[in-house]
Amino acid sequence: MQFSSPDLDAFEELTARRRSSLVCDRDREVPRRLLERVCSLVFAAPNHKRTTPWQVAVFTGAARATLGELLAADLVAEVADIAPAKVDKTRVKYGRAPAIVVAGCRPDPDDPHRHREDLFAVAAGVENLLLGVASAGLTALWSSPPVVVPSRFNDHAGFVPGTELVALVYIGWPPSPPVPSPRADPDIHWFADPPA
C-alpha cells in the first residue's frame, strides 16, 4: 500500500531541491522582510526543556565587512600562531553574498551539560532556515564558524557572553536554479519484533 500526502510530497521535493551553494548575485539585495521570515524559522526548531538557546544576527551591506573584522580580531586574540593568510581571508570572505546570517547557541548558566542538546537545537533551526531559503528561491551555504568563543563578535551582535557560534549562512539569489547533485541512497536499518 502506498502512502500519499500532498504536504509530504511537497516537503520531499523541497528537501531534494535544497543544495548548498555560494554561487549567487553579490549585488542583488535580499529584502529585509524576506530575511526576517526565513530567520524566524530558526526559532521553530525543537529544543529540550524549552531553553530557547537560539541567537541570530543578520549582516548585510557594509556590516558584512564589520563581521569579517570582528571575527578576524577574535581569531588573532584566541588562536596562537594563527596564519596571517587565514586572518586576511576571514576579513574579506563575508562579502561573497548579499546577506550573512549568524546563528549561535547561548550558554546555559544553570546546566552546562544541557549545552550539547542546545547546540543540536540551534543546528535544527539552521536547517529550518536553509529549507525556508530554498522555498523562497534563494540559495545558501552553511559555513562552519571559527572554533573560538567570539567575544568581540558576541558583544557587537548583542549575543549573550559565551555564545558559541554554530553557523554562518551565506544567502543570496542564484543566477539559475541549483543543479541537483546525486546523493547516496538512504542507509536505514530496520528492526521489528520477531514474529510470534
CYANA upper distance limits for C-alpha pairs under 8 A (distance plus 0.5 A):
  4 SER  CA      8 LEU  CA      8.31
  4 SER  CA      9 ASP  CA      8.11
  5 SER  CA      9 ASP  CA      6.54
  6 PRO  CA     10 ALA  CA      6.64
  7 ASP  CA     11 PHE  CA      6.64
  8 LEU  CA     12 GLU  CA      6.52
  9 ASP  CA     13 GLU  CA      6.77
 10 ALA  CA     14 LEU  CA      6.71
 11 PHE  CA     15 THR  CA      6.70
 12 GLU  CA     16 ALA  CA      6.63
 13 GLU  CA     17 ARG  CA      6.58
 14 LEU  CA     18 ARG  CA      6.64
 14 LEU  CA    131 LEU  CA      7.65
 14 LEU  CA    134 ALA  CA      7.71
 14 LEU  CA    135 SER  CA      7.24
 15 THR  CA    131 LEU  CA      7.40
 16 ALA  CA    180 PRO  CA      8.17
 17 ARG  CA    134 ALA  CA      7.98
 17 ARG  CA    178 PRO  CA      8.10
 17 ARG  CA    180 PRO  CA      6.96
 18 ARG  CA    130 LEU  CA      8.10
 18 ARG  CA    131 LEU  CA      7.16
 18 ARG  CA    134 ALA  CA      6.04
 18 ARG  CA    178 PRO  CA      8.44
 19 ARG  CA    134 ALA  CA      8.48
 19 ARG  CA    139 THR  CA      8.02
 19 ARG  CA    140 ALA  CA      8.13
 19 ARG  CA    178 PRO  CA      7.24
 19 ARG  CA    180 PRO  CA      7.77
 20 SER  CA    139 THR  CA      7.62
 20 SER  CA    140 ALA  CA      6.16
 20 SER  CA    141 LEU  CA      5.24
 20 SER  CA    142 TRP  CA      7.58
 21 SER  CA    139 THR  CA      6.71
 21 SER  CA    140 ALA  CA      6.12
 21 SER  CA    141 LEU  CA      5.70
 21 SER  CA    178 PRO  CA      8.31
 22 LEU  CA     96 ARG  CA      8.03
 22 LEU  CA     97 ALA  CA      7.83
 22 LEU  CA    139 THR  CA      7.84
 22 LEU  CA    140 ALA  CA      6.86
 22 LEU  CA    141 LEU  CA      6.20
 22 LEU  CA    170 TYR  CA      7.44
 22 LEU  CA    171 ILE  CA      8.40
 23 VAL  CA    139 THR  CA      8.28
 23 VAL  CA    174 PRO  CA      6.71
 23 VAL  CA    175 PRO  CA      7.96
 24 CYS  CA     97 ALA  CA      7.08
 24 CYS  CA    139 THR  CA      7.54
 24 CYS  CA    171 ILE  CA      8.47
 24 CYS  CA    172 GLY  CA      5.87
 24 CYS  CA    173 TRP  CA      5.70
 24 CYS  CA    174 PRO  CA      4.89
 24 CYS  CA    175 PRO  CA      6.49
 25 ASP  CA     97 ALA  CA      7.68
 25 ASP  CA     98 PRO  CA      8.19
 25 ASP  CA    172 GLY  CA      6.90
 25 ASP  CA    173 TRP  CA      6.12
 25 ASP  CA    174 PRO  CA      6.76
 25 ASP  CA    175 PRO  CA      6.90
 26 ARG  CA     95 GLY  CA      8.09
 26 ARG  CA     96 ARG  CA      6.64
 26 ARG  CA     97 ALA  CA      5.43
 26 ARG  CA     98 PRO  CA      5.77
 26 ARG  CA    172 GLY  CA      7.53
 27 ASP  CA     98 PRO  CA      7.01
 28 ARG  CA     98 PRO  CA      7.24
 28 ARG  CA    172 GLY  CA      7.97
 28 ARG  CA    173 TRP  CA      7.49
 29 GLU  CA     98 PRO  CA      6.15
 29 GLU  CA     99 ALA  CA      8.11
 29 GLU  CA    172 GLY  CA      7.94
 30 VAL  CA     34 LEU  CA      7.47
 30 VAL  CA     35 LEU  CA      7.40
 30 VAL  CA     98 PRO  CA      7.32
 30 VAL  CA     99 ALA  CA      7.47
 30 VAL  CA    172 GLY  CA      7.02
 30 VAL  CA    173 TRP  CA      8.01
 31 PRO  CA     35 LEU  CA      6.93
 32 ARG  CA     36 GLU  CA      6.62
 33 ARG  CA     37 ARG  CA      6.77
 34 LEU  CA     38 VAL  CA      6.87
 35 LEU  CA     39 CYS  CA      6.42
 36 GLU  CA     40 SER  CA      6.53
 37 ARG  CA     41 LEU  CA      7.42
 38 VAL  CA     42 VAL  CA      8.09
 38 VAL  CA    129 LEU  CA      5.92
 38 VAL  CA    132 GLY  CA      5.82
 38 VAL  CA    133 VAL  CA      6.72
 39 CYS  CA     43 PHE  CA      8.29
 39 CYS  CA     56 VAL  CA      8.05
 39 CYS  CA    101 VAL  CA      8.42
 39 CYS  CA    129 LEU  CA      6.44
 40 SER  CA     44 ALA  CA      7.76
 40 SER  CA    129 LEU  CA      8.37
 41 LEU  CA     45 ALA  CA      7.87
 41 LEU  CA    125 GLY  CA      7.17
 41 LEU  CA    128 ASN  CA      6.11
 41 LEU  CA    129 LEU  CA      6.08
 41 LEU  CA    132 GLY  CA      7.74
 42 VAL  CA     54 TRP  CA      7.96
 42 VAL  CA    122 VAL  CA      7.77
 42 VAL  CA    124 ALA  CA      8.05
 42 VAL  CA    125 GLY  CA      4.29
 42 VAL  CA    126 VAL  CA      6.19
 42 VAL  CA    127 GLU  CA      8.26
 42 VAL  CA    128 ASN  CA      6.27
 42 VAL  CA    129 LEU  CA      6.15
 43 PHE  CA     52 THR  CA      8.26
 43 PHE  CA     54 TRP  CA      7.19
 43 PHE  CA    125 GLY  CA      6.69
 44 ALA  CA    125 GLY  CA      7.24
 44 ALA  CA    128 ASN  CA      8.29
 45 ALA  CA    121 ALA  CA      6.76
 45 ALA  CA    122 VAL  CA      7.99
 45 ALA  CA    124 ALA  CA      6.26
 45 ALA  CA    125 GLY  CA      5.35
 45 ALA  CA    128 ASN  CA      7.66
 46 PRO  CA    121 ALA  CA      6.57
 46 PRO  CA    124 ALA  CA      7.98
 46 PRO  CA    125 GLY  CA      8.50
 47 ASN  CA     51 THR  CA      7.24
 47 ASN  CA     52 THR  CA      7.49
 47 ASN  CA    117 GLU  CA      7.91
 47 ASN  CA    118 ASP  CA      7.15
 47 ASN  CA    121 ALA  CA      5.67
 48 HIS  CA    117 GLU  CA      7.40
 48 HIS  CA    118 ASP  CA      7.90
 48 HIS  CA    121 ALA  CA      8.45
 51 THR  CA    118 ASP  CA      7.94
 52 THR  CA    118 ASP  CA      8.49
 53 PRO  CA    104 GLY  CA      8.42
 53 PRO  CA    105 CYS  CA      5.71
 53 PRO  CA    106 ARG  CA      5.64
 53 PRO  CA    107 PRO  CA      7.95
 53 PRO  CA    108 ASP  CA      8.48
 53 PRO  CA    118 ASP  CA      6.36
 53 PRO  CA    119 LEU  CA      8.36
 53 PRO  CA    121 ALA  CA      8.04
 53 PRO  CA    122 VAL  CA      7.44
 54 TRP  CA    103 ALA  CA      7.40
 54 TRP  CA    104 GLY  CA      6.53
 54 TRP  CA    105 CYS  CA      5.83
 54 TRP  CA    106 ARG  CA      7.14
 54 TRP  CA    121 ALA  CA      8.34
 54 TRP  CA    122 VAL  CA      6.21
 54 TRP  CA    125 GLY  CA      8.47
 55 GLN  CA    103 ALA  CA      6.16
 55 GLN  CA    104 GLY  CA      5.50
 55 GLN  CA    105 CYS  CA      6.64
 55 GLN  CA    106 ARG  CA      7.32
 55 GLN  CA    159 PHE  CA      7.08
 56 VAL  CA    101 VAL  CA      7.40
 56 VAL  CA    102 VAL  CA      6.09
 56 VAL  CA    103 ALA  CA      5.14
 56 VAL  CA    104 GLY  CA      6.88
 57 ALA  CA    101 VAL  CA      6.30
 57 ALA  CA    102 VAL  CA      5.69
 57 ALA  CA    103 ALA  CA      7.24
 57 ALA  CA    157 ALA  CA      6.87
 58 VAL  CA     99 ALA  CA      7.45
 58 VAL  CA    100 ILE  CA      6.27
 58 VAL  CA    101 VAL  CA      5.06
 58 VAL  CA    102 VAL  CA      6.82
 59 PHE  CA     63 ALA  CA      5.89
 59 PHE  CA     64 ARG  CA      5.83
 59 PHE  CA     67 LEU  CA      7.80
 59 PHE  CA     99 ALA  CA      6.24
 59 PHE  CA    100 ILE  CA      5.60
 59 PHE  CA    101 VAL  CA      6.88
 60 THR  CA     64 ARG  CA      6.12
 60 THR  CA     98 PRO  CA      6.42
 60 THR  CA     99 ALA  CA      5.27
 60 THR  CA    100 ILE  CA      7.06
 61 GLY  CA     98 PRO  CA      7.37
 61 GLY  CA     99 ALA  CA      8.17
 62 ALA  CA     66 THR  CA      7.43
 63 ALA  CA     67 LEU  CA      6.71
 64 ARG  CA     68 GLY  CA      6.94
 64 ARG  CA     94 TYR  CA      6.15
 64 ARG  CA     95 GLY  CA      6.55
 64 ARG  CA     99 ALA  CA      8.22
 64 ARG  CA    100 ILE  CA      7.67
 65 ALA  CA     69 GLU  CA      6.79
 65 ALA  CA     91 ARG  CA      7.34
 65 ALA  CA     92 VAL  CA      7.09
 65 ALA  CA     94 TYR  CA      7.30
 65 ALA  CA     95 GLY  CA      7.35
 66 THR  CA     70 LEU  CA      6.63
 67 LEU  CA     71 LEU  CA      6.72
 67 LEU  CA     91 ARG  CA      8.28
 67 LEU  CA     94 TYR  CA      7.86
 67 LEU  CA    153 PHE  CA      7.84
 68 GLY  CA     72 ALA  CA      6.46
 68 GLY  CA     90 THR  CA      6.05
 68 GLY  CA     91 ARG  CA      4.52
 68 GLY  CA     92 VAL  CA      6.48
 68 GLY  CA     93 LYS  CA      7.60
 68 GLY  CA     94 TYR  CA      6.78
 69 GLU  CA     73 ALA  CA      6.60
 69 GLU  CA     90 THR  CA      8.09
 69 GLU  CA     91 ARG  CA      5.61
 70 LEU  CA     74 ASP  CA      6.80
 70 LEU  CA    152 ARG  CA      6.49
 70 LEU  CA    153 PHE  CA      5.93
 71 LEU  CA     75 LEU  CA      6.72
 71 LEU  CA     90 THR  CA      7.41
 71 LEU  CA     91 ARG  CA      7.92
 71 LEU  CA    146 PRO  CA      8.29
 71 LEU  CA    150 PRO  CA      7.31
 71 LEU  CA    152 ARG  CA      8.00
 71 LEU  CA    153 PHE  CA      6.79
 72 ALA  CA     76 VAL  CA      6.82
 72 ALA  CA     87 VAL  CA      5.83
 72 ALA  CA     88 ASP  CA      8.03
 72 ALA  CA     90 THR  CA      6.11
 72 ALA  CA     91 ARG  CA      6.25
 73 ALA  CA     77 ALA  CA      6.68
 73 ALA  CA    152 ARG  CA      8.02
 74 ASP  CA     78 GLU  CA      6.43
 74 ASP  CA    148 VAL  CA      7.91
 74 ASP  CA    149 VAL  CA      8.39
 74 ASP  CA    150 PRO  CA      6.09
 74 ASP  CA    151 SER  CA      7.31
 74 ASP  CA    152 ARG  CA      6.79
 74 ASP  CA    153 PHE  CA      8.03
 75 LEU  CA     79 VAL  CA      6.02
 75 LEU  CA     82 ILE  CA      7.78
 75 LEU  CA     87 VAL  CA      7.58
 75 LEU  CA    146 PRO  CA      7.92
 75 LEU  CA    148 VAL  CA      7.54
 76 VAL  CA     80 ALA  CA      7.89
 76 VAL  CA     82 ILE  CA      7.01
 76 VAL  CA     87 VAL  CA      7.83
 78 GLU  CA    148 VAL  CA      7.04
 79 VAL  CA    148 VAL  CA      8.22
 82 ILE  CA     86 LYS  CA      7.68
 82 ILE  CA     87 VAL  CA      7.85
 83 ALA  CA     87 VAL  CA      7.16
 84 PRO  CA     88 ASP  CA      6.65
 85 ALA  CA     89 LYS  CA      6.61
 86 LYS  CA     90 THR  CA      6.67
 87 VAL  CA     91 ARG  CA      6.88
 88 ASP  CA     92 VAL  CA      7.31
 89 LYS  CA     93 LYS  CA      6.33
 90 THR  CA     94 TYR  CA      8.10
 94 TYR  CA    100 ILE  CA      7.51
 94 TYR  CA    170 TYR  CA      8.19
 96 ARG  CA    170 TYR  CA      8.17
 97 ALA  CA    170 TYR  CA      6.16
 97 ALA  CA    171 ILE  CA      6.41
 97 ALA  CA    172 GLY  CA      6.14
 98 PRO  CA    170 TYR  CA      8.21
 98 PRO  CA    171 ILE  CA      7.07
 98 PRO  CA    172 GLY  CA      6.23
 99 ALA  CA    170 TYR  CA      6.55
 99 ALA  CA    171 ILE  CA      5.69
 99 ALA  CA    172 GLY  CA      7.01
100 ILE  CA    168 LEU  CA      6.96
100 ILE  CA    169 VAL  CA      5.95
100 ILE  CA    170 TYR  CA      5.25
100 ILE  CA    171 ILE  CA      6.60
101 VAL  CA    167 ALA  CA      8.39
101 VAL  CA    168 LEU  CA      6.20
101 VAL  CA    169 VAL  CA      5.51
101 VAL  CA    170 TYR  CA      7.18
101 VAL  CA    171 ILE  CA      8.09
102 VAL  CA    165 LEU  CA      7.82
102 VAL  CA    166 VAL  CA      8.28
102 VAL  CA    167 ALA  CA      6.30
102 VAL  CA    168 LEU  CA      5.04
102 VAL  CA    169 VAL  CA      6.83
103 ALA  CA    122 VAL  CA      7.73
103 ALA  CA    126 VAL  CA      7.78
103 ALA  CA    165 LEU  CA      6.56
103 ALA  CA    166 VAL  CA      6.21
103 ALA  CA    167 ALA  CA      5.77
103 ALA  CA    168 LEU  CA      7.03
104 GLY  CA    122 VAL  CA      7.53
104 GLY  CA    163 THR  CA      6.57
104 GLY  CA    164 GLU  CA      5.92
104 GLY  CA    165 LEU  CA      4.58
104 GLY  CA    166 VAL  CA      5.66
104 GLY  CA    167 ALA  CA      7.49
105 CYS  CA    118 ASP  CA      7.17
105 CYS  CA    119 LEU  CA      6.44
105 CYS  CA    122 VAL  CA      6.78
105 CYS  CA    163 THR  CA      5.91
105 CYS  CA    164 GLU  CA      5.70
105 CYS  CA    165 LEU  CA      6.74
105 CYS  CA    166 VAL  CA      7.30
106 ARG  CA    159 PHE  CA      8.02
106 ARG  CA    160 VAL  CA      6.58
106 ARG  CA    161 PRO  CA      8.33
106 ARG  CA    162 GLY  CA      7.35
106 ARG  CA    163 THR  CA      4.89
106 ARG  CA    164 GLU  CA      7.02
107 PRO  CA    112 PRO  CA      7.71
107 PRO  CA    115 HIS  CA      6.86
107 PRO  CA    160 VAL  CA      8.21
107 PRO  CA    162 GLY  CA      6.67
107 PRO  CA    163 THR  CA      6.26
107 PRO  CA    164 GLU  CA      8.01
108 ASP  CA    112 PRO  CA      6.16
108 ASP  CA    114 ARG  CA      7.43
108 ASP  CA    115 HIS  CA      6.77
111 ASP  CA    115 HIS  CA      7.94
114 ARG  CA    118 ASP  CA      6.80
115 HIS  CA    119 LEU  CA      6.61
116 ARG  CA    120 PHE  CA      7.02
117 GLU  CA    121 ALA  CA      6.86
118 ASP  CA    122 VAL  CA      6.82
119 LEU  CA    123 ALA  CA      6.73
119 LEU  CA    166 VAL  CA      7.84
120 PHE  CA    124 ALA  CA      6.62
121 ALA  CA    125 GLY  CA      6.72
122 VAL  CA    126 VAL  CA      6.76
122 VAL  CA    166 VAL  CA      7.65
123 ALA  CA    127 GLU  CA      6.95
123 ALA  CA    166 VAL  CA      7.35
123 ALA  CA    167 ALA  CA      8.37
124 ALA  CA    128 ASN  CA      6.96
125 GLY  CA    129 LEU  CA      6.83
126 VAL  CA    130 LEU  CA      6.74
126 VAL  CA    167 ALA  CA      7.90
127 GLU  CA    131 LEU  CA      6.71
128 ASN  CA    132 GLY  CA      6.65
129 LEU  CA    133 VAL  CA      6.61
130 LEU  CA    134 ALA  CA      6.75
130 LEU  CA    140 ALA  CA      7.21
131 LEU  CA    135 SER  CA      6.65
132 GLY  CA    136 ALA  CA      6.77
133 VAL  CA    137 GLY  CA      7.07
133 VAL  CA    138 LEU  CA      5.73
133 VAL  CA    139 THR  CA      6.94
133 VAL  CA    140 ALA  CA      7.48
133 VAL  CA    171 ILE  CA      8.24
134 ALA  CA    138 LEU  CA      5.90
134 ALA  CA    139 THR  CA      6.64
134 ALA  CA    140 ALA  CA      8.28
137 GLY  CA    173 TRP  CA      7.81
137 GLY  CA    174 PRO  CA      8.43
138 LEU  CA    171 ILE  CA      7.41
138 LEU  CA    172 GLY  CA      6.22
138 LEU  CA    173 TRP  CA      5.36
138 LEU  CA    174 PRO  CA      6.73
139 THR  CA    171 ILE  CA      6.31
139 THR  CA    172 GLY  CA      6.04
139 THR  CA    173 TRP  CA      6.38
139 THR  CA    174 PRO  CA      6.19
139 THR  CA    178 PRO  CA      8.34
140 ALA  CA    169 VAL  CA      6.93
140 ALA  CA    170 TYR  CA      5.78
140 ALA  CA    171 ILE  CA      5.01
140 ALA  CA    172 GLY  CA      7.06
141 LEU  CA    169 VAL  CA      5.98
141 LEU  CA    170 TYR  CA      5.65
141 LEU  CA    171 ILE  CA      7.38
142 TRP  CA    167 ALA  CA      6.62
142 TRP  CA    168 LEU  CA      6.49
142 TRP  CA    169 VAL  CA      5.02
142 TRP  CA    170 TYR  CA      7.14
143 SER  CA    167 ALA  CA      6.31
143 SER  CA    168 LEU  CA      5.59
143 SER  CA    169 VAL  CA      6.34
143 SER  CA    170 TYR  CA      8.00
144 SER  CA    166 VAL  CA      7.28
144 SER  CA    167 ALA  CA      5.84
144 SER  CA    168 LEU  CA      6.83
145 PRO  CA    165 LEU  CA      6.62
145 PRO  CA    166 VAL  CA      6.88
145 PRO  CA    167 ALA  CA      6.25
145 PRO  CA    168 LEU  CA      6.61
146 PRO  CA    165 LEU  CA      8.48
148 VAL  CA    164 GLU  CA      8.39
149 VAL  CA    162 GLY  CA      6.77
149 VAL  CA    163 THR  CA      7.38
149 VAL  CA    164 GLU  CA      6.37
149 VAL  CA    165 LEU  CA      8.05
150 PRO  CA    154 ASN  CA      6.40
150 PRO  CA    162 GLY  CA      8.23
150 PRO  CA    163 THR  CA      8.14
150 PRO  CA    164 GLU  CA      7.94
150 PRO  CA    165 LEU  CA      8.20
151 SER  CA    155 ASP  CA      6.65
151 SER  CA    161 PRO  CA      7.26
151 SER  CA    162 GLY  CA      7.59
152 ARG  CA    156 HIS  CA      6.77
153 PHE  CA    157 ALA  CA      6.52
154 ASN  CA    158 GLY  CA      6.43
154 ASN  CA    159 PHE  CA      5.26
154 ASN  CA    160 VAL  CA      7.18
154 ASN  CA    161 PRO  CA      6.79
154 ASN  CA    162 GLY  CA      8.23
154 ASN  CA    163 THR  CA      7.32
155 ASP  CA    159 PHE  CA      6.78
155 ASP  CA    160 VAL  CA      8.23
155 ASP  CA    161 PRO  CA      7.65
159 PHE  CA    163 THR  CA      7.01
174 PRO  CA    178 PRO  CA      7.87
